[in-house]
C-alpha cells in the first residue's frame, strides 16, 4: 500500500527564467544594448510559445526593428485562426505590408480595420501613409482630417497636415494647422517655428517675428536666433537683428548664413572692415559660393581695393558664368579702374543674357560717354530710360 505523500505548506515558486516576463525583459534588454538579432529571436520565441492571446506588443517591437517578415508570419497565422476579422490584426498586417512596399495590400488591410473601428485615429494615420506612398497627397490629407476628428487633441497629426500643405505650397492651410498645434501645445518650439515660416511665406512679417520669438523662448537654438535676426532686419529693426546674429555666432561661430547676412548689414552701415572679416570667415567654410565671392568683391570695391575685387568677381563668374548681378558688379569695378573695353565686353555679355537690364544699359552709356562716343552713349541712355 502506497504511503500518502507528505504535505508541504510551502509551494515551490515557478522559475523566473521560464516565465513570459523574463523572456520579455530579456528581449527588451538585448534591443536596448544593440543586440538586435538576439532581441528578434526572443520576441519570435515569445510569439510562438504562447498562442492564448494576440501579442501585439511584441509584434510592434518586431516592426520597429524592421523584422517585418517575422511579424507578418505570426499575424497571418493568427488571422487564419480567427473566426472574425480583428481590426488590430489588420492594422499590424498593414504596417508590415507597408514596410515591405506592398502598398495596395497595406491599404486594403487598414481600410478593413477602419471599417470595423472608424473612430481609431491610428488607423487613419496609417491610411494617410499608404496614400502618401501612392503619391496621392489629397487623399492623405482627407485621411488625416478623419484622424483629427477621431482624436481632436492630437497635435502631431495636425503637424503632419501642416507639413504636407507646406510641401505643396498651400501656405495658408499649413498656417492654420500649425496654429492649431500651437494652441494644443503652446510650449512646443517647433510648432511656433513652423508657424513663423508660414507667416514669412505669406509676407506677414510682424506675425513671423512674434512666432519666432515664441519659438526662441521655448527652444532657444542658434538657428532660431538666426531666423529671428533675419525677420528683424527685414523689419528695419537693425539693432535687434545684429543682436540675434551675434547670439548665433557666439554659439555657432561657423553659422554660414549668419556670417553672410551680418556682413551685409555691416556693409549697409558703412562698416566695411567688419563686414570683410565676417565674409572671409564665411569663405573659409564655403570657398566656392559665387554669391559670397560677389559680396566679398563688393565690400573690397568700397574699400578701394578694385584689383582684388576683380579677381573675386572673375572667380565667381567661373562658377556661374551667366549671373546678371555678378556681371554688372564686375562691370562697375572695371569702370572704376578705367578698364573701358573690358567693361564694355562684360556689359555686352550681360545685355545678351538680359536685354532689359536698364542699369546695364545706363552703365554702358557712361562708358561710351567717357571714351567720347556720344552717339552710342545716347542710344544706350535712351534704352535705359525706356526700361527704367
C-alpha positions, 0 to 999 in steps of 0.5 A: 500500500502506497504511503500518502505523500507528505504535505508541504505548506510551502509551494515551490515558486515557478522559475523566473527564467521560464516565465513570459516576463523574463523572456520579455525583459530579456528581449527588451534588454538585448534591443536596448544594448544593440543586440538586435538579432538576439532581441528578434529571436526572443520576441519570435520565441515569445510569439510562438510559445504562447498562442492564448492571446494576440501579442501585439506588443511584441509584434510592434517591437518586431516592426520597429526593428524592421523584422517585418517578415517575422511579424507578418508570419505570426499575424497571418497565422493568427488571422487564419485562426480567427473566426472574425476579422480583428481590426488590430490584426489588420492594422499590424498586417498593414504596417508590415505590408507597408514596410515591405512596399506592398502598398495596395495590400497595406491599404486594403488591410487598414481600410478593413480595420477602419471599417470595423473601428472608424473612430481609431485615429491610428488607423487613419494615420496609417491610411494617410501613409499608404496614400502618401506612398501612392503619391496621392497627397489629397487623399492623405490629407482627407485621411488625416482630417478623419484622424483629427476628428477621431482624436481632436487633441492630437497635435502631431497629426495636425503637424503632419497636415501642416507639413504636407500643405507646406510641401505643396505650397498651400501656405495658408492651410499649413498656417492654420494647422500649425496654429492649431498645434500651437494652441494644443501645445503652446510650449512646443518650439517647433510648432511656433517655428513652423508657424513663423515660416508660414507667416514669412511665406505669406509676407506677414512679417510682424506675425513671423517675428512674434512666432519666432520669438515664441519659438526662441523662448521655448527652444532657444537654438542658434538657428532660431536666433538666426531666423529671428535676426533675419525677420528683424532686419527685414523689419528695419529693426537693425539693432535687434537683428545684429543682436540675434546674429551675434547670439548665433555666432557666439554659439555657432561661430561657423553659422554660414548664413549668419556670417553672410547676412551680418556682413551685409548689414555691416556693409549697409552701415558703412562698416566695411572692415567688419563686414570683410572679416565676417565674409572671409570667415564665411569663405573659409567654410564655403570657398566656392559660393559665387554669391559670397565671392560677389559680396566679398568683391563688393565690400573690397570695391568700397574699400578701394581695393578694385584689383582684388575685387576683380579677381573675386568677381572673375572667380565667381563668374567661373562658377556661374558664368551667366549671373546678371548681378555678378556681371554688372558688379564686375562691370562697375569695378572695371569702370572704376579702374578705367578698364573701358573695353573690358567693361564694355565686353562684360556689359555686352555679355550681360545685355545678351543674357538680359536685354532689359537690364536698364542699369546695364544699359545706363552703365554702358552709356557712361562708358561710351560717354567717357571714351567720347562716343556720344552717339552710342552713349545716347542710344544706350541712355535712351534704352535705359530710360525706356526700361527704367 
